[in-house]
Amino acid sequence: MDRQSEGPTCFLRWTVQKVAHQLYAVAATNNGCDYDFVGNFGTLSEANRAGRQYICDRQHALLKRNTLEMEAA
């Protein structure tokens, strides 16, 4: 069986929530259930940029880990 078909699908998403005047909290997930706190940001655009960057970094890390696992097998 192909190893790519064995793995779970990724559910990459981030959320931005306004918590105070000019303060936005960002959380992100890659499985749809467990969210990681990314940080607090002063503007909405900064918060969205941080969420996108976090997801991008997580996706690259997961792909690298899967590639290394496939090479080791």
N, C-alpha and C positions, 0 to 999 in steps of 0.2 A: 504494500500500500504506500502511496506517496505521502511523505512526511508533512507536506503542506496541507493536505486534507485532514490530517489528524489533529492539528492544533485548533484552539478556539479562535473564533473571529474576534477582531479587535473592535471595540466600541469607543472610539476616541471622541471625547467631548469635554468642553469646559463651560463653566458657568460664572457669571459675573453678578454680584449682588451689591447694591448700594447699602452701605452700613452706616454712613454718616455723611454730612455735607463734605463733598469732594473726597470721599473715601470709598473705594470699591474693593470688595473681597473677591478673590478668584480661587476656584477649586476646579480640579480636572480629574477625569477618569479614563481608564482604558478598557474597563470591563462592564461599565454601565451600573455598577453597584458601589464599589469602593472609591470614594473621592479623596484625593490628596489636596491639602491646602497649598496653594501656590504662593499667595501673598496678598498684601494690601497695596493699593495703588491710588494715586491722586486723581487720575482722570480715567474716563471710560475707555479712551483709545489706548492708554497705557495698559489697562487691565486686559483688554482684548488681545493686545499684542503679546502680553505675557502668557495668556492662555494658549494662544497659537504656538508660541515658542516652546512652551512646556510640552504640549502634545507632539510637536515635531521632534523634540529631543527624546521623548519617550518612545516614539515610533522608531527612530533610528537605533536606540538602544535595544529594543525588542528584535528588530531585524538583525542586528549584529549578533545578539545572543543566539537567535535561531540559526544563523549562518554558521557560527562556531559549533553549535551542537550537531548540525548536519555534517560538518567536516570531520568532527570527532567520531561520528558513527561509522 
